[in-house]
């Protein structure tokens, strides 16, 4: 099973190698190692990758597609989110100099991955691309109304009358507003 994710460097011909693979959701779940349940996987992962040799280095151009189920940061509803991302990496063989030397990476060097031995493991690449693409605060729609801060009603589905009851928004800053009004009234009286 582990060999399914490994690409032998010697299998890449001089003219390059194009691979199209599909991984089922259980394999993707193992790759993500998601202990926090950020998302649920709804479809197989499709990976379209082109490898080319640049001397002892390898260039990868890839396209990853998968559909995930995320929770909206505003209304907490779950929704399906199609993920499609293009990426590229340069794989350099590990040398003693690259391991011993510590330096600040430039913009061009952020796409460099060092590999050791005769094979490249695609799992960390796929994991990184999925986590980089998932929005930090996903929204089910751009005009999501969210939840009522007072009663918790999903304002996309139901309307509530909490703010109409007493003209308050239900904000924790309402108390500060009262104090401010009281203070300005006292200042006027003095």
N, C-alpha and C positions, 0 to 999 in steps of 0.2 A: 504494500500500500504506500509506503514511504517513497518508493522509486517513482511513483506517479507524479510527484512534484519536482523531481530532480531532472535536470537537463545535463547530460554528459557533454562537456566542452568539445570532445573529439567527434561528436556526432554532428557538429556544425560544419557543413562544407564551405569551401572557399567562396562560393557564390552566395552564401547565406542560407538561412533556414526559416521557413514560415510555418508556424504552428497555430492551429485553431483547436482549442480544447473546451470542454464543458465539464464542470465539476458540480456534483449534486449538492444539495443544501446541507447534508450532514457533514460532508467533507469541508465545506466552507465554514460551517459552525466550528469545526475543530481548528481550522486555520485562524479564525478570529480570536479564539481563546477568550471569548467575551463572558466574563464573570459578572458583569454589571447589567447585562441584558439591555444594552443600548438600543438594539434593534432585533427584529425577527426576520429571518431569511425567507422570502416568498417564492424565489425562483432559483433555478440552477445558475451558477456563475459561468459566463461565457468569456473566454480569454483568447484574444486574437493577438499573436505576437510574432514579430519578425526579428531574428537575430542575425547580425553580420559581424564578421571578423575584422578587426583593425590591429593587425600584428598579433600580439599576445592578449590584446584587450577585446572585449565583446560589447557591441552596441545592441540595445534592446529598444524597439519601438513597440508599444502595446496599446491595446484597447480592451477595457474591462467593462462588462455589462452585468448587472444583477438588479433584482427588485427587492427592496427591503420594506419592512413595516416599521414606521417610527411613531413616536408619540409627540403630539403637538405641544410646544412649550407654552402656548397661551391657553388652550382649552382642554388639554390632556387627552384628546381623542386620538385614537390610532388611525394612521392613514398609510396608504402604499406610496412608496417613493422610488421611482426608477433612477438608478445610479448608472451613469455612463461616463467614463473618464479615459482620456488619452494620457499616456505617460511614456517617459523614456529614461533609460539608465545606461550607464557605462560600467561594465564589470572589469575590474583590474585584478590580476592575480596578486595575491598577498605576497609581499616581500618583507624581509627583515627590516629594511629601511622604513617602509610604510607603517609598520607596527611600532617601531621605536620612536619615530618622529611625531611629535605633537605640534600641531599648528592650527591656526584659525582658517576655516574653510571659506573660499570665495564663492560667489554665486554659481560659477561654472562647475565647481567641485561638489555641489549639493546632490548632483545626480550620479555620483560615483559610489559604487558598491564594491567592496573588496571580497573576493572569493578565494577559498583555500581548497586545494586538491583538484580533482578532475571534474567536479560537477557544480552546478548552480542550483540553489534551492529557491524555487519560485514562491514559496509560502510567505516569507517576510515581505516580499514585494507586493503581493496581493493584499495582505493584511494592512500594510502601510497605505496603499492607495484607497482602500475602502474607508479607513479611519480618517484620512485626510479629506475625503470628499463628503462625508456625512456632515451636515451643518451642525454647528454647536447648539443652536436654538432652532430646531426645525418647526415650521409652521404648516398646518394642513392646507391653508390657503393664504394668499397675501392679505386678504381682508378679514381674517379671523377675528372675531369679537372677544374671544377669551371667556373667562369665567367672571361672574359677578363677585367682587371682593367681599360682599356682605353675606349672601346666601349660597354662593357657589354654583348657581345655575349656569349651564352652558348657554351663553348668549347667542350662539349660532343656531341653537335649536329652540330655546324658550326665551321669552322676554320676562323680566322681573320688574317689580315695582319698588324695589328697595330704595333707590335714589329718589323716587317720587314721594316716598312716605314723609320725609322730613327735610327734603332739599339737600341732604347730605350725600356725599359720594361713598361713604363707608370707609374713607381713608383713615389710617391711623393718625394723619396730620390734622384731622378735624379738631382734636383737643388743642393742638397748638394754635389753630385759627381762633378758637374761643378765647384763649389766653391773650392772643394778640389784640383782639377786639376789646377785651376787658381793659387791657393796658392802655390802648389808645383812648378809650372813654375816660379813664382816670386822668390821663395827661391833659385832656381837654377841660376837665373839671377843675384842674389846678390852676 
